[in-house]
Amino acid sequence: MRVDDFKNACRISAEELAARDPQAVATAAGATLLSAPAGFQINFFGRPVVVTAPEMSVAWRDQKPGEEFSLTDAVLVLHYLNGAKGFPPTGDMVSYRQIPGGEFYIKAFSSRAEIPLAKVFGHSPGLLTKAVAAMGGEPTPGNGDEAGRFRVLPEIDLIVMLHHGDDEFEPAGQVLFDRVIGSCLSNEDISWLGSALVYRLMGVARSLNQ
């Protein structure tokens, strides 16, 4: 998507959100309803985000001077608020391919998220575990050689999983999603959310290696 496409998606989602009952939205999404200024607060990748009415502008609650909230992340937050139906995480984790319709976009998702995950972490045992801990994730033993679980939105858990490479096999990475995700986000949003987690982990890995 181009920048203009993301801006348009934000505008449409903001208009839809502004027209809805705020209390119903907050209850369904696991968000906090704010009064001064009016809007919502939710955790996104463990960091509080404020969506301020009536424009439904999106920003980090603790946003630093000069820091911006990315358009792609803003679209995800707004789409989540509009799409959440109050279903709690199920604990049933599935691959992107197992999400209804996911098989049609698996190649793009793999190149955007799972291949970079394997390239960055696959030949550096322990690096993913360190990055997961630095981002506040939960280690999940028994999922590949290294793995971590994240509550990326109030009702959505993701797991990143890694199989190390060796002389015989290339490393392999995978992102798993709580099955509930299909009830509130589109396949494209799910793809962007999975890649957003991977690229955050990659950024942490770069800082750990410095």
Helices and strands as residue ranges (DSSP letters): H 3-18, H 22-29, E 32-35, E 38-44, E 47-52, E 57-60, H 71-83, E 93-95, G 96-98, G 102-104, H 106-109, I 110-114, H 115-121, H 127-134, E 138-139, E 146-153, E 156-163, E 172-178, G 179-183, H 187-209
